[in-house]
Amino acid sequence: MLLRVVNRQRNLSAKLMPVFVRELKLRQREEEYFSLLVQLDRQKDPSARLAIREKIRFFRREHVRTTPPAAHAFYEHWFTSVIRELLDLGTFTLNDAADLAGRVIPPVTPRQAARALCVLTELDLVEQTPDKTLRQRDKLLSTGGAWDSLNIHAFQKAMAQRGMEALDRFPKPERDISTVTLTLSEPGFGRVKELLEEARSKIMELARSDTDQRRVFQLNIQFFPVSTGKDAQP
């Protein structure tokens, strides 16, 4: 039965849940997490699946730091997040703003990089080690699901613009930009949003566990209507 479940030939029923919990020797919190995974596998309604995924993210929050609304300065300039990630690729101090500025694509000024370092330290998003080296306090950073900020919108627009520039700036092997136009029902639209959320979660988990990182990357996922509804009047 276990082999069939793992191979996705059968779903785990509510009746068998206690048996698996007992045989796997799961503690209470592990049992709650396992139960959510089983519910997600059985649930077909997109909105219900999104609600379950939100509960699952609650169990993963120890790996992803959520920025509070007061941290809006972090998103004021697109390059601040790039500077933060660069700190994870080498040994840098507050005196290395010029070096960091030259590593950003497109390059920023040393003054801009220095300001970014100030914002990161003021917001407690990076810390100084005893030897003055700067390092991230948390590997992953997220706005969470409750943000509605002009700075966030400006940040997303700026990163979308960087994505447009990447078409000309980088050869195809160094980027992955694709487009698809399709028709969907409302449930289908919800399912695509769910798949994108699942992809983001998996990519963030990969980033958390990845080793020997060499470069900072930006991932933009753009998915939106380009027509009115079926019954709408022109």
Backbone bond lengths (Angstrom), bond angles and torsions (degrees), N, CA, C in turn:
res aa  C-N    CA-C-N  psi(-1)  N-CA   C-N-CA  omega(-1)  CA-C   N-CA-C  phi
1 M - - - 1.463 - - 1.535 110.64 -
2 L 1.320 116.54 -42.91 1.459 120.80 178.81 1.523 110.55 -59.89
3 L 1.323 116.93 -44.25 1.462 121.04 179.87 1.523 111.24 -61.34
4 R 1.326 117.38 -39.48 1.462 121.49 -179.46 1.528 110.73 -68.59
5 V 1.323 117.26 -35.99 1.467 120.82 177.61 1.526 110.25 -67.92
6 V 1.340 116.22 -46.29 1.467 120.96 -179.20 1.524 110.87 -62.13
7 N 1.332 116.61 -37.06 1.463 121.63 179.56 1.528 113.02 -82.98
8 R 1.348 116.01 5.96 1.465 122.99 177.94 1.526 112.45 61.06
9 Q 1.319 116.08 30.37 1.457 121.04 174.31 1.528 111.38 -88.41
10 R 1.334 116.42 -18.22 1.462 121.61 177.07 1.515 109.90 -146.32
11 N 1.321 115.48 148.16 1.457 120.07 171.08 1.524 109.38 -87.68
12 L 1.304 115.68 152.50 1.456 120.34 178.33 1.526 109.05 -82.12
13 S 1.299 118.27 121.42 1.457 122.17 -177.87 1.525 111.21 -79.66
14 A 1.335 115.27 159.90 1.465 120.27 177.40 1.529 110.74 -62.11
15 K 1.316 116.76 -31.86 1.466 121.19 -179.67 1.522 112.01 -66.48
16 L 1.339 116.12 -34.49 1.463 119.96 -177.68 1.536 112.72 -87.79
17 M 1.327 117.40 -11.57 1.463 120.40 -178.28 1.522 112.85 -52.77
18 P 1.354 119.69 -50.55 1.471 119.63 -178.92 1.525 113.01 -60.27
19 V 1.325 116.57 -32.45 1.464 120.36 179.20 1.525 110.36 -65.51
20 F 1.337 116.31 -45.96 1.462 120.31 179.66 1.533 111.09 -66.13
21 V 1.330 116.29 -39.95 1.472 120.27 179.14 1.525 110.10 -60.57
22 R 1.337 115.78 -43.13 1.465 120.07 -179.46 1.530 111.18 -67.03
23 E 1.336 116.54 -46.67 1.464 119.81 -176.21 1.528 112.25 -70.08
24 L 1.336 116.50 -31.46 1.466 120.49 178.33 1.527 111.89 -83.49
25 K 1.345 116.05 -6.20 1.478 121.67 178.85 1.536 111.06 55.40
26 L 1.323 116.44 49.17 1.454 121.36 -178.38 1.520 111.37 -81.59
27 R 1.336 115.26 138.02 1.454 120.29 172.10 1.526 109.13 -77.87
28 Q 1.344 116.60 174.01 1.468 120.66 -172.63 1.533 112.20 -57.59
29 R 1.321 117.25 -49.92 1.467 120.35 -178.30 1.528 110.78 -65.20
30 E 1.318 116.80 -38.21 1.465 120.56 177.09 1.527 110.60 -65.19
31 E 1.324 116.08 -38.31 1.460 120.20 178.58 1.531 110.71 -64.17
32 E 1.344 117.28 -40.63 1.458 120.95 178.65 1.528 110.78 -62.63
33 Y 1.321 115.55 -43.61 1.464 120.30 -179.95 1.526 110.37 -65.23
34 F 1.327 116.90 -44.33 1.466 122.74 179.28 1.526 110.07 -60.88
35 S 1.328 116.41 -40.91 1.455 121.09 179.34 1.519 111.48 -62.58
36 L 1.328 117.25 -40.43 1.460 120.37 178.01 1.525 111.25 -64.27
37 L 1.323 117.06 -39.63 1.466 120.37 178.16 1.521 110.99 -62.58
38 V 1.329 115.94 -40.56 1.463 120.38 178.77 1.531 110.06 -66.03
39 Q 1.345 116.50 -43.42 1.471 120.00 178.21 1.526 111.01 -59.99
40 L 1.326 116.25 -41.96 1.458 120.86 -179.77 1.523 110.96 -62.42
41 D 1.322 115.85 -39.41 1.458 120.48 -178.94 1.529 111.66 -67.40
42 R 1.335 116.46 -31.48 1.467 120.16 -177.36 1.529 112.53 -88.22
43 Q 1.323 116.83 -26.80 1.467 120.95 -174.02 1.534 111.32 -75.59
44 K 1.316 116.74 134.76 1.458 121.50 -179.80 1.534 113.03 -109.06
45 D 1.339 117.35 -23.48 1.460 120.93 -178.11 1.534 110.16 -71.36
46 P 1.347 118.97 122.84 1.470 121.29 -175.83 1.522 114.05 -57.15
47 S 1.352 117.85 -43.05 1.465 120.08 -178.61 1.528 110.84 -66.44
48 A 1.329 116.86 -38.66 1.468 120.24 178.00 1.525 110.49 -67.41
49 R 1.321 116.92 -37.55 1.470 120.47 178.45 1.530 111.06 -64.64
50 L 1.343 116.42 -39.22 1.463 119.70 177.84 1.526 110.95 -63.68
51 A 1.330 116.81 -37.88 1.466 120.63 178.28 1.522 110.94 -64.78
52 I 1.328 116.38 -40.11 1.468 120.35 178.21 1.526 110.00 -66.55
53 R 1.321 116.23 -40.19 1.470 119.64 179.16 1.525 111.43 -62.64
54 E 1.324 116.74 -35.69 1.466 119.95 177.53 1.522 110.42 -63.29
55 K 1.330 117.21 -38.74 1.458 121.12 176.68 1.527 110.58 -66.86
56 I 1.324 116.58 -38.05 1.465 120.60 178.95 1.519 110.24 -64.36
57 R 1.353 116.24 -39.82 1.468 118.97 178.73 1.514 111.75 -62.62
58 F 1.329 117.22 -28.61 1.468 120.46 177.59 1.524 110.64 -58.29
59 F 1.340 116.85 -37.84 1.454 120.89 -179.54 1.527 112.30 -74.07
60 R 1.318 116.94 -16.30 1.464 120.26 -176.66 1.524 112.45 -102.45
61 R 1.320 117.76 2.88 1.462 119.91 -172.41 1.522 113.43 -67.69
62 E 1.342 117.09 -16.44 1.460 117.25 177.15 1.514 111.48 -68.26
63 H 1.361 117.33 -15.91 1.459 121.46 -179.76 1.530 112.17 -98.59
64 V 1.326 117.67 -16.60 1.454 121.28 -176.42 1.520 109.28 -126.69
65 R 1.314 116.72 120.26 1.457 120.49 178.41 1.517 109.77 -85.76
66 T 1.328 116.91 132.86 1.453 122.27 178.69 1.520 109.21 -97.60
67 T 1.331 116.60 125.61 1.457 119.65 -179.55 1.518 110.12 -77.05
68 P 1.335 117.83 133.41 1.467 120.49 178.69 1.518 110.28 -75.69
69 P 1.342 117.88 160.39 1.468 120.33 178.76 1.519 113.50 -54.54
70 A 1.339 117.88 -28.83 1.466 120.67 -179.83 1.525 112.23 -66.42
71 A 1.333 117.01 -13.89 1.466 121.11 -177.66 1.525 111.43 -90.14
72 H 1.352 117.15 25.95 1.461 120.26 -176.52 1.515 112.44 -59.14
73 A 1.337 118.03 -26.36 1.468 120.87 -178.97 1.522 111.82 -62.48
74 F 1.326 116.83 -25.68 1.460 120.07 179.56 1.529 110.71 -62.17
75 Y 1.343 116.95 -32.73 1.460 121.50 -176.82 1.528 112.91 -98.95
76 E 1.332 116.14 6.60 1.459 119.12 -178.28 1.522 111.67 -66.43
77 H 1.347 116.32 -36.17 1.461 121.60 179.03 1.521 109.33 -127.73
78 W 1.315 117.25 133.31 1.464 121.83 -174.27 1.517 113.24 -59.91
79 F 1.343 117.11 -31.07 1.463 119.86 -173.26 1.530 113.25 -77.35
80 T 1.342 118.19 -12.57 1.466 119.34 179.47 1.522 110.83 -62.79
81 S 1.330 117.18 -41.27 1.462 119.95 179.21 1.524 111.03 -67.95
82 V 1.333 117.12 -33.09 1.466 120.39 177.89 1.527 110.37 -67.63
83 I 1.330 116.39 -43.59 1.468 121.23 177.37 1.523 109.94 -58.50
84 R 1.327 116.40 -43.50 1.464 120.26 179.15 1.527 111.29 -58.46
85 E 1.324 116.81 -44.04 1.468 119.73 -179.57 1.519 111.59 -69.70
86 L 1.325 117.81 -34.39 1.466 120.64 178.76 1.523 111.89 -61.55
87 L 1.328 116.86 -30.36 1.460 120.29 179.72 1.523 111.77 -61.10
88 D 1.335 115.91 -21.88 1.457 120.75 -179.01 1.526 112.33 -85.46
89 L 1.346 116.57 -4.64 1.468 120.58 -175.73 1.523 113.30 -107.09
90 G 1.312 117.54 5.24 1.458 119.60 -179.07 1.513 111.48 -172.39
91 T 1.321 115.48 -168.69 1.460 122.03 179.25 1.518 108.48 -108.45
92 F 1.321 116.69 108.26 1.453 121.65 -176.19 1.527 110.43 -128.87
93 T 1.331 115.24 151.58 1.460 122.29 174.96 1.523 108.35 -124.13
94 L 1.321 116.94 179.53 1.461 121.18 178.34 1.528 111.75 -63.84
95 N 1.334 117.97 -17.74 1.459 121.92 -179.35 1.526 112.65 -87.38
96 D 1.326 117.58 1.58 1.468 121.00 -175.60 1.530 112.48 -103.23
97 A 1.324 117.41 26.59 1.463 120.46 -177.58 1.527 111.96 -60.15
98 A 1.331 116.87 -40.49 1.467 120.10 -178.36 1.530 110.71 -64.76
99 D 1.325 116.30 -41.71 1.466 120.91 178.10 1.527 110.17 -62.24
100 L 1.312 116.59 -46.56 1.465 120.75 -179.95 1.530 111.12 -63.79
101 A 1.327 117.22 -40.20 1.465 121.25 -179.44 1.523 110.86 -58.78
102 G 1.324 117.19 -40.53 1.452 121.38 -179.03 1.515 114.05 -71.43
103 R 1.330 117.29 -16.75 1.458 121.25 -179.32 1.531 112.15 -88.47
104 V 1.314 117.57 -16.52 1.461 121.70 179.75 1.532 109.28 -75.47
105 I 1.337 117.60 141.19 1.462 122.71 176.10 1.526 108.61 -120.82
106 P 1.360 116.92 120.52 1.463 128.09 -7.66 1.525 110.69 -69.20
107 P 1.352 117.38 153.75 1.464 120.17 -174.95 1.527 112.83 -60.21
108 V 1.314 115.10 148.15 1.460 121.91 173.68 1.514 107.99 -113.88
109 T 1.309 117.56 172.61 1.466 120.45 -179.12 1.528 110.08 -81.59
110 P 1.346 117.26 155.95 1.464 119.60 175.04 1.524 112.50 -56.85
111 R 1.325 116.68 -34.28 1.464 119.85 178.87 1.527 110.60 -65.28
112 Q 1.335 117.07 -40.78 1.465 120.49 178.07 1.532 110.44 -64.92
113 A 1.320 116.28 -41.60 1.461 119.77 179.09 1.523 111.00 -64.99
114 A 1.320 116.91 -39.36 1.467 120.83 178.43 1.525 110.51 -63.93
115 R 1.327 116.31 -40.10 1.468 120.27 177.99 1.525 109.95 -64.59
116 A 1.326 116.83 -40.03 1.457 120.53 178.65 1.525 110.87 -61.43
117 L 1.330 116.72 -40.99 1.465 120.43 178.32 1.523 111.06 -64.19
118 C 1.326 116.67 -37.92 1.469 120.52 177.74 1.530 110.38 -63.70
119 V 1.324 116.69 -44.54 1.458 120.89 179.59 1.525 110.22 -61.53
120 L 1.315 117.05 -44.12 1.462 121.40 -178.43 1.522 111.87 -62.99
121 T 1.336 116.52 -40.76 1.461 119.17 -179.98 1.525 111.34 -74.66
122 E 1.339 117.04 -38.63 1.469 120.32 179.10 1.522 111.92 -63.71
123 L 1.326 116.09 -34.93 1.466 120.83 -179.98 1.527 112.41 -86.91
124 D 1.320 116.12 2.15 1.465 121.51 178.20 1.536 111.69 62.54
125 L 1.330 116.22 31.19 1.461 120.73 177.64 1.521 111.37 -89.63
126 V 1.323 116.67 -19.31 1.465 122.03 171.46 1.517 107.93 -131.64
127 E 1.307 115.91 160.94 1.462 121.16 -179.55 1.518 110.07 -136.22
128 Q 1.321 115.46 158.01 1.451 121.67 176.61 1.521 109.72 -96.80
129 T 1.320 116.00 132.64 1.459 121.07 174.37 1.529 108.23 -80.19
130 P 1.328 118.89 171.28 1.468 120.36 178.68 1.527 114.11 -55.93
131 D 1.343 117.59 -27.51 1.470 119.60 179.27 1.537 111.87 -93.38
132 K 1.348 117.49 16.90 1.466 125.19 175.70 1.532 113.55 75.80
133 T 1.315 117.76 4.55 1.465 120.31 176.78 1.522 109.80 -71.33
134 L 1.312 116.26 140.76 1.456 121.45 178.65 1.528 110.19 -92.11
135 R 1.328 115.75 139.03 1.459 119.49 176.82 1.525 109.40 -146.08
136 Q 1.330 115.79 154.79 1.456 121.24 178.27 1.521 110.46 -68.03
137 R 1.318 115.73 141.00 1.467 119.16 174.10 1.525 110.92 -77.12
138 D 1.320 116.66 -32.71 1.460 121.72 -179.92 1.521 108.35 -135.10
139 K 1.327 115.83 139.76 1.455 119.76 -178.92 1.514 111.27 -65.97
140 L 1.323 117.55 -45.08 1.462 121.65 -176.24 1.525 110.88 -113.01
141 L 1.314 115.60 144.57 1.457 122.27 -177.62 1.514 108.35 -134.45
142 S 1.339 116.53 135.40 1.457 120.75 -178.30 1.524 109.80 -141.69
143 T 1.334 116.10 151.80 1.462 119.88 174.95 1.514 110.99 -79.91
144 G 1.352 117.68 -12.64 1.452 120.19 -173.83 1.521 110.09 76.73
145 G 1.321 116.94 -165.59 1.461 119.68 -175.26 1.511 114.87 -104.42
146 A 1.350 117.59 2.35 1.462 118.86 -171.29 1.524 114.03 -108.33
147 W 1.328 118.79 7.32 1.448 121.13 -175.90 1.526 111.63 -78.20
148 D 1.308 115.85 141.49 1.460 121.83 170.29 1.519 105.99 -149.30
149 S 1.318 115.81 78.61 1.453 120.91 -170.19 1.525 110.83 -125.00
150 L 1.337 115.64 142.85 1.457 120.09 176.39 1.524 110.46 -62.34
151 N 1.341 116.65 -34.86 1.458 119.58 178.82 1.521 111.37 -66.20
152 I 1.341 116.96 -37.85 1.457 120.26 177.26 1.523 109.94 -63.25
153 H 1.325 116.58 -44.48 1.464 120.41 179.35 1.524 110.62 -62.18
154 A 1.325 116.94 -42.15 1.460 120.74 179.42 1.528 110.42 -65.12
155 F 1.330 115.81 -39.84 1.472 120.62 178.52 1.526 110.45 -62.11
156 Q 1.332 116.49 -45.37 1.460 120.29 -179.62 1.526 111.11 -64.56
157 K 1.327 117.19 -39.79 1.462 120.56 177.38 1.528 110.85 -62.88
158 A 1.340 116.03 -41.84 1.463 119.78 -179.63 1.519 111.34 -64.72
159 M 1.339 116.78 -41.77 1.456 119.84 179.37 1.531 111.12 -70.12
160 A 1.346 117.39 -33.78 1.460 120.26 174.84 1.529 110.00 -63.53
161 Q 1.338 116.07 -37.84 1.465 120.47 177.04 1.527 110.61 -65.14
162 R 1.348 117.11 -40.41 1.471 119.72 176.22 1.528 109.92 -60.81
163 G 1.347 116.23 -36.16 1.455 119.89 178.62 1.517 111.63 -64.89
164 M 1.338 117.80 -39.99 1.460 121.47 177.40 1.522 110.38 -63.74
165 E 1.323 116.57 -42.14 1.462 120.75 179.76 1.518 111.71 -65.95
166 A 1.344 116.34 -29.63 1.464 120.40 -178.27 1.518 112.15 -63.27
167 L 1.354 117.61 -25.95 1.458 120.68 177.86 1.523 111.50 -58.32
168 D 1.322 116.56 -36.74 1.464 121.22 179.78 1.528 112.80 -97.49
169 R 1.338 116.30 -24.17 1.461 119.41 -173.54 1.531 112.63 -80.10
170 F 1.338 117.26 -34.36 1.461 120.38 -174.13 1.525 111.10 -119.44
171 P 1.333 117.85 143.68 1.464 119.90 172.83 1.518 110.13 -67.99
172 K 1.322 117.23 158.34 1.453 122.01 -173.84 1.530 113.89 -54.20
173 P 1.353 120.22 -39.69 1.480 118.96 179.75 1.529 113.69 -61.11
174 E 1.348 117.83 -19.26 1.460 120.93 -177.58 1.531 112.71 -98.31
175 R 1.306 117.51 4.32 1.465 120.37 179.61 1.522 109.12 -147.02
176 D 1.308 115.77 167.32 1.466 121.49 177.16 1.525 107.86 -144.02
177 I 1.303 116.15 94.38 1.455 121.90 -179.41 1.521 107.42 -124.19
178 S 1.307 116.21 120.28 1.460 120.06 -178.60 1.515 109.55 -137.13
179 T 1.325 116.95 161.64 1.452 121.92 179.42 1.520 109.93 -135.64
180 V 1.325 116.33 152.16 1.460 121.35 175.12 1.528 108.39 -149.37
181 T 1.308 116.39 135.52 1.464 122.02 177.04 1.519 107.80 -114.42
182 L 1.330 117.87 129.92 1.454 120.66 -173.09 1.522 110.70 -152.86
183 T 1.328 117.04 162.63 1.462 122.24 175.21 1.519 109.11 -103.85
184 L 1.349 115.83 144.76 1.462 120.93 -176.16 1.522 110.57 -144.62
185 S 1.313 116.17 153.68 1.459 122.25 168.44 1.521 108.09 -82.61
186 E 1.328 118.18 171.86 1.461 120.51 176.50 1.537 111.33 -61.75
187 P 1.360 118.46 -45.08 1.469 118.23 175.47 1.528 111.88 -62.16
188 G 1.336 116.66 -36.76 1.457 119.74 178.17 1.517 111.47 -64.51
189 F 1.351 116.18 -40.23 1.458 120.57 176.69 1.527 110.80 -60.69
190 G 1.351 115.75 -43.50 1.463 119.96 177.86 1.514 112.05 -63.16
191 R 1.325 116.39 -37.35 1.471 120.32 179.84 1.526 111.17 -67.13
192 V 1.351 117.24 -38.57 1.462 119.85 177.32 1.525 110.46 -64.27
193 K 1.341 116.77 -41.77 1.468 119.76 177.37 1.531 110.45 -60.49
194 E 1.309 115.73 -39.29 1.462 120.07 178.82 1.526 110.85 -65.24
195 L 1.328 116.82 -42.75 1.465 120.43 179.21 1.531 110.97 -63.03
196 L 1.347 116.42 -38.66 1.463 119.73 178.08 1.523 110.84 -66.23
197 E 1.324 116.68 -40.30 1.461 120.81 177.05 1.526 110.37 -62.79
198 E 1.321 116.14 -42.35 1.464 120.54 178.40 1.518 110.54 -63.02
199 A 1.332 116.51 -41.65 1.466 120.27 178.91 1.525 110.85 -63.49
200 R 1.344 116.74 -43.51 1.470 119.77 178.87 1.524 110.99 -60.04
201 S 1.336 116.56 -43.48 1.461 120.50 -179.05 1.528 111.09 -63.00
202 K 1.322 116.24 -42.92 1.465 120.01 -179.88 1.524 111.28 -66.65
203 I 1.339 116.58 -38.84 1.464 119.97 179.74 1.524 110.59 -67.13
204 M 1.337 117.15 -40.62 1.463 120.09 178.06 1.521 111.35 -65.08
205 E 1.326 117.12 -37.74 1.464 120.33 177.18 1.522 110.36 -66.19
206 L 1.333 117.23 -39.26 1.464 120.62 176.82 1.527 110.13 -61.97
207 A 1.346 116.64 -43.43 1.458 120.45 179.66 1.524 111.28 -62.26
208 R 1.331 116.06 -37.27 1.465 119.76 -179.49 1.520 111.96 -65.23
209 S 1.332 116.98 -36.74 1.472 120.60 -174.91 1.524 113.25 -97.97
210 D 1.334 118.06 -5.71 1.460 121.26 -177.39 1.528 110.65 -68.91
211 T 1.322 116.20 152.90 1.467 121.19 179.77 1.525 109.84 -128.71
212 D 1.333 115.39 161.56 1.471 122.26 177.54 1.525 111.78 57.29
213 Q 1.339 116.76 45.95 1.457 120.41 178.79 1.525 110.36 -65.51
214 R 1.333 117.13 143.94 1.460 121.79 -176.16 1.523 114.12 -122.13
215 R 1.328 117.90 -15.76 1.456 119.67 -171.62 1.521 110.03 -155.52
216 V 1.336 116.79 154.66 1.460 121.90 175.96 1.527 108.68 -94.76
217 F 1.321 116.79 132.23 1.459 122.05 179.36 1.526 110.18 -121.35
218 Q 1.317 116.18 154.45 1.457 122.57 175.01 1.525 108.38 -119.02
219 L 1.326 116.94 129.16 1.462 121.68 178.20 1.518 109.40 -111.97
220 N 1.316 117.44 116.38 1.466 122.73 174.64 1.525 108.43 -111.16
221 I 1.305 116.99 126.36 1.461 121.46 175.06 1.526 107.29 -111.21
222 Q 1.309 117.48 115.03 1.461 121.72 -175.48 1.526 108.87 -114.98
223 F 1.322 115.35 118.49 1.463 121.27 -175.84 1.515 107.82 -147.33
224 F 1.336 118.81 112.09 1.459 120.86 -172.93 1.527 110.25 -159.53
225 P 1.360 117.86 159.95 1.471 120.22 179.01 1.524 111.45 -68.54
226 V 1.311 115.95 146.97 1.461 120.88 173.45 1.529 109.84 -127.82
227 S 1.342 116.56 22.68 1.472 120.89 175.97 1.515 108.41 -154.27
228 T 1.314 116.07 167.41 1.466 120.17 171.99 1.515 109.33 -78.06
229 G 1.345 117.89 175.11 1.441 121.86 178.94 1.519 112.38 -70.48
230 K 1.321 116.47 164.45 1.465 122.67 -175.63 1.513 112.46 -56.57
231 D 1.345 116.89 -40.60 1.457 120.93 -175.58 1.518 114.07 -95.57
232 A 1.339 116.58 3.49 1.453 119.92 -177.92 1.530 110.81 -71.72
233 Q 1.339 115.90 146.77 1.443 120.46 177.39 1.515 110.12 -82.32
234 P 1.336 118.09 139.90 1.477 119.16 178.66 1.513 112.00 -67.48
